[in-house]
């Protein structure tokens, strides 16, 4: 595209020269003899016209291509020999290396630090660069798979530490709630830690994990905040029993159709450290669930 623009410039100059010549022809139309313009050899004309075509080129190189005028000699080297020789390949690789180093230091390291911790730079910048360079050079002391295993394990660890520091109070409050709730009348606690209370006892069939069911429900946090409700949408939900959180799957596969239960789901049987919409990480959840039918 850049070459096309420069070619357009050349054509524009050619048109300009042609137009001037045409005007001179019109002015001398009354003369008996046409003015002689072939005053130089084609060799000299070609040289002169080559000079004309460089008009504006330097500004184009500086402003559009970012060429430093101190390195015009390098431009001329490429102009004299446009084929990519070994020196040119070396220069391309060198320039690419500088660009990647800037990206590593200014972008990649910063992104990883944000992933590990919201506010503190944890990475050892020098060692990160050493590992990056060693992998490219082919002399790293770890295989790619080994490095990936270490990195994944540590990222998981730092993520848990960060989430615990930020949302750990939710987990503690949920544990205290479930401990007190387990002592209430009519509340049943299963081996997994799921708690439920039967509000209405159904007498229909009990669905299996792979069957689809239609339910009405309302979900809330232990502080009473409602985060989802099919009752408010006036539209029951349909899904397979094994396509929901673990606490739901366990409860649904114990509920006869026609039942209405209140579920108290520990965070590890819900969304755990994940943030799900209006549900903060490590939240114990309370659901009112009405099993309407098994969908065939």
C-alpha positions as CSV (number, residue, x, y, z in Angstrom):
1,X,0.0,0.0,0.0
2,X,2.9,2.4,0.9
3,X,4.6,1.6,-2.4
4,X,1.3,2.3,-4.2
5,X,1.0,5.7,-2.6
6,X,4.5,6.6,-3.7
7,X,3.8,5.4,-7.2
8,X,0.7,7.6,-7.2
9,X,3.0,10.5,-6.4
10,X,5.2,9.7,-9.3
11,X,2.3,9.5,-11.7
12,X,1.0,12.8,-10.4
13,X,4.4,14.5,-11.3
14,X,4.3,12.8,-14.7
15,X,0.9,14.2,-15.4
16,X,2.1,17.6,-14.2
17,X,5.0,17.6,-16.6
18,X,2.7,16.3,-19.5
19,X,0.2,19.1,-18.8
20,X,2.8,21.8,-18.9
21,X,4.0,20.4,-22.2
22,X,0.5,20.4,-23.6
23,X,0.0,24.0,-22.6
24,X,3.2,25.1,-24.3
25,X,2.0,23.2,-27.4
26,X,-1.3,25.1,-27.4
27,X,0.4,28.5,-27.0
28,X,2.7,27.8,-30.0
29,X,-0.1,26.4,-32.1
30,X,0.1,29.5,-34.4
31,X,3.8,29.0,-35.0
32,X,4.7,27.3,-38.2
33,X,7.3,25.0,-36.5
34,X,6.8,23.1,-33.2
35,X,9.2,24.2,-30.4
36,X,12.1,21.7,-30.1
37,X,12.2,20.2,-26.6
38,X,14.6,17.3,-27.1
39,X,17.6,19.2,-25.9
40,X,19.2,16.4,-23.8
41,X,20.0,12.8,-24.4
42,X,17.6,10.1,-23.0
43,X,20.4,9.2,-20.5
44,X,20.5,12.7,-19.1
45,X,16.7,13.0,-19.1
46,X,16.4,9.8,-17.2
47,X,18.9,10.9,-14.6
48,X,17.2,14.2,-14.1
49,X,13.7,12.7,-13.9
50,X,15.0,10.2,-11.3
51,X,16.0,13.2,-9.2
52,X,12.6,14.8,-9.6
53,X,10.9,11.7,-8.3
54,X,12.6,11.9,-4.9
55,X,10.8,15.1,-4.2
56,X,9.0,14.5,-0.8
57,X,10.6,11.1,-0.4
58,X,12.6,12.0,2.7
59,X,9.6,13.4,4.5
60,X,7.7,10.2,3.6
61,X,10.5,8.0,5.0
62,X,10.7,9.9,8.2
63,X,7.0,10.7,8.9
64,X,5.3,7.5,7.5
65,X,8.0,4.8,7.8
66,X,9.8,6.1,10.9
67,X,13.2,6.1,9.3
68,X,15.9,7.9,11.3
69,X,17.8,10.3,8.9
70,X,21.0,9.3,10.6
71,X,20.7,5.8,9.0
72,X,20.0,6.8,5.4
73,X,23.0,4.8,4.4
74,X,21.2,1.6,5.6
75,X,18.2,2.6,3.5
76,X,20.5,3.0,0.5
77,X,22.0,-0.4,1.1
78,X,18.6,-1.9,0.9
79,X,17.8,0.2,-2.1
80,X,21.0,-0.9,-3.9
81,X,20.4,-4.6,-3.1
82,X,16.7,-5.3,-2.4
83,X,17.3,-9.0,-2.0
84,X,17.3,-10.2,1.6
85,X,20.9,-11.1,2.4
86,X,22.3,-12.6,5.6
87,X,23.0,-9.2,7.1
88,X,19.5,-8.0,6.4
89,X,18.1,-11.2,8.0
90,X,20.3,-10.6,11.0
91,X,19.1,-7.0,11.4
92,X,15.4,-8.2,11.1
93,X,16.0,-10.7,13.9
94,X,17.9,-8.2,16.0
95,X,15.0,-5.7,15.7
96,X,12.5,-8.3,16.5
97,X,14.4,-9.3,19.6
98,X,14.4,-5.7,20.9
99,X,10.7,-5.4,20.3
100,X,9.9,-8.7,22.1
101,X,12.1,-7.6,25.1
102,X,10.1,-4.4,25.4
103,X,6.9,-6.4,25.3
104,X,8.2,-8.8,28.0
105,X,9.2,-6.1,30.4
106,X,6.4,-3.6,29.8
107,X,3.4,-5.9,29.1
108,X,3.8,-9.6,29.8
109,X,5.4,-9.4,33.2
110,X,2.9,-6.8,34.3
111,X,0.0,-9.0,33.2
112,X,1.3,-12.0,35.1
113,X,1.8,-9.9,38.2
114,X,-1.8,-8.7,38.0
115,X,-2.9,-12.3,37.6
116,X,-1.0,-13.4,40.7
117,X,-1.8,-10.4,42.9
118,X,-3.9,-7.3,42.4
119,X,-1.4,-4.8,43.8
120,X,2.0,-6.4,44.5
121,X,4.7,-7.3,41.9
122,X,5.6,-10.9,42.9
123,X,7.6,-12.0,39.9
124,X,11.4,-11.9,39.9
125,X,11.8,-9.9,36.7
126,X,15.4,-10.9,36.1
127,X,14.8,-14.6,36.5
128,X,11.7,-14.4,34.3
129,X,13.7,-12.8,31.5
130,X,16.4,-15.5,32.0
131,X,13.8,-18.3,31.7
132,X,12.3,-16.6,28.6
133,X,15.6,-16.2,26.9
134,X,16.8,-19.7,27.8
135,X,13.7,-21.3,26.2
136,X,14.3,-19.4,23.0
137,X,18.0,-20.2,23.0
138,X,17.2,-23.9,23.6
139,X,19.3,-24.2,26.7
140,X,16.7,-24.1,29.4
141,X,17.2,-26.3,32.4
142,X,13.6,-27.4,32.4
143,X,11.5,-29.0,29.7
144,X,8.4,-27.1,28.6
145,X,6.1,-29.6,30.2
146,X,8.0,-29.4,33.5
147,X,7.9,-25.6,33.5
148,X,4.2,-25.7,32.6
149,X,3.5,-28.0,35.6
150,X,5.4,-25.8,38.0
151,X,3.7,-22.6,36.6
152,X,0.2,-24.1,36.7
153,X,0.6,-25.4,40.3
154,X,2.0,-22.1,41.5
155,X,-0.7,-20.0,39.7
156,X,-3.4,-22.1,41.4
157,X,-1.7,-21.6,44.7
158,X,-1.3,-17.8,44.4
159,X,-4.9,-17.6,43.1
160,X,-6.2,-19.4,46.2
161,X,-4.1,-17.2,48.5
162,X,-5.4,-14.1,46.8
163,X,-9.0,-15.3,46.8
164,X,-8.8,-16.4,50.5
165,X,-7.4,-13.0,51.5
166,X,-10.2,-11.2,49.6
167,X,-13.2,-13.4,50.2
168,X,-12.2,-15.8,53.0
169,X,-14.6,-14.2,55.3
170,X,-17.5,-15.5,53.2
171,X,-16.3,-19.0,53.7
172,X,-16.0,-18.6,57.5
173,X,-19.4,-17.0,57.8
174,X,-20.9,-19.9,55.7
175,X,-19.3,-22.5,57.9
176,X,-20.7,-20.8,61.0
177,X,-24.1,-20.6,59.5
178,X,-24.2,-24.3,58.5
179,X,-22.9,-25.3,61.9
180,X,-25.8,-23.5,63.6
181,X,-28.3,-24.6,61.0
182,X,-27.5,-28.2,61.4
183,X,-28.9,-28.1,65.0
184,X,-32.3,-26.9,63.9
185,X,-35.3,-29.2,63.8
186,X,-36.2,-30.9,60.5
187,X,-32.8,-30.0,58.9
188,X,-31.0,-33.1,57.5
189,X,-27.2,-33.1,56.8
190,X,-25.8,-35.6,54.3
191,X,-22.3,-37.1,54.2
192,X,-21.2,-34.4,51.7
193,X,-22.2,-31.6,54.0
194,X,-25.4,-30.7,52.1
195,X,-28.3,-29.7,54.3
196,X,-32.0,-29.7,53.4
197,X,-35.4,-29.3,55.0
198,X,-38.5,-30.8,53.5
199,X,-41.2,-28.2,53.0
200,X,-43.6,-30.3,51.0
201,X,-43.2,-34.1,50.6
202,X,-43.8,-35.3,47.1
203,X,-44.9,-38.8,46.2
204,X,-43.7,-39.0,42.5
205,X,-40.7,-40.7,41.0
206,X,-37.2,-39.7,41.9
207,X,-35.1,-38.5,38.9
208,X,-31.7,-40.0,38.0
209,X,-28.6,-37.8,37.4
210,X,-29.0,-37.9,33.7
211,X,-32.7,-37.1,33.5
212,X,-34.0,-33.7,32.8
213,X,-36.3,-32.0,35.3
214,X,-38.5,-28.9,35.4
215,X,-38.2,-26.9,38.6
216,X,-39.2,-23.6,40.2
217,X,-36.7,-22.1,42.5
218,X,-35.3,-19.1,44.4
219,X,-31.7,-18.7,45.4
220,X,-30.3,-16.4,48.1
221,X,-27.2,-15.7,50.1
222,X,-27.1,-16.4,53.9
223,X,-27.7,-12.6,54.4
224,X,-31.0,-12.9,52.6
225,X,-30.0,-11.3,49.3
226,X,-31.9,-13.0,46.4
227,X,-29.6,-13.6,43.4
228,X,-31.9,-15.6,41.2
229,X,-35.6,-16.7,41.0
230,X,-37.6,-18.5,38.4
231,X,-40.7,-17.4,40.4
232,X,-39.9,-13.8,39.6
233,X,-39.3,-14.6,35.9
234,X,-42.6,-16.6,36.0
235,X,-40.8,-19.3,34.0
236,X,-39.7,-22.7,35.4
237,X,-36.3,-23.9,34.5
238,X,-35.5,-27.2,32.7
239,X,-32.1,-28.9,32.8
240,X,-30.5,-32.3,33.4
241,X,-29.8,-33.1,37.1
242,X,-26.0,-33.4,36.4
243,X,-25.7,-30.1,34.6
244,X,-25.9,-28.0,37.8
245,X,-23.8,-27.4,40.9
246,X,-23.0,-30.5,43.0
247,X,-25.4,-29.6,45.8
248,X,-28.3,-29.4,43.4
249,X,-27.5,-32.7,41.7
250,X,-27.3,-34.5,45.1
251,X,-30.6,-33.0,46.2
252,X,-32.6,-33.5,43.0
253,X,-31.6,-37.2,42.8
254,X,-33.2,-37.6,46.3
255,X,-36.4,-35.6,45.7
256,X,-39.6,-37.2,44.6
257,X,-41.6,-35.2,42.0
258,X,-44.0,-32.9,43.8
259,X,-41.5,-32.1,46.5
260,X,-40.5,-28.7,47.7
261,X,-37.3,-28.5,49.7
262,X,-35.1,-25.8,51.2
263,X,-31.4,-26.5,50.4
264,X,-28.4,-25.2,52.4
265,X,-25.4,-25.7,50.1
266,X,-21.8,-25.4,51.4
267,X,-19.5,-23.3,49.1
268,X,-17.5,-26.4,48.1
269,X,-20.7,-27.9,46.7
270,X,-21.7,-24.6,45.0
271,X,-19.3,-22.3,43.1
272,X,-16.3,-22.4,45.5
273,X,-13.7,-19.8,44.7
274,X,-15.5,-18.7,41.5
275,X,-17.6,-15.6,41.3
276,X,-20.9,-16.4,39.6
277,X,-22.9,-13.4,38.7
278,X,-24.2,-11.9,41.9
279,X,-22.7,-14.7,44.0
280,X,-19.4,-13.8,45.6
281,X,-16.6,-16.5,45.9
282,X,-16.8,-19.0,48.8
283,X,-20.5,-18.3,49.4
284,X,-22.8,-20.7,51.1
285,X,-26.1,-20.7,49.2
286,X,-29.8,-21.3,50.2
287,X,-32.3,-22.5,47.6
288,X,-36.0,-23.1,47.7
289,X,-36.5,-25.8,45.1
290,X,-39.8,-27.2,43.8
291,X,-39.5,-30.3,41.7
292,X,-42.4,-30.1,39.2
293,X,-41.8,-33.0,36.8
294,X,-39.3,-35.2,35.0
295,X,-39.0,-34.2,31.4
296,X,-39.0,-37.1,29.0
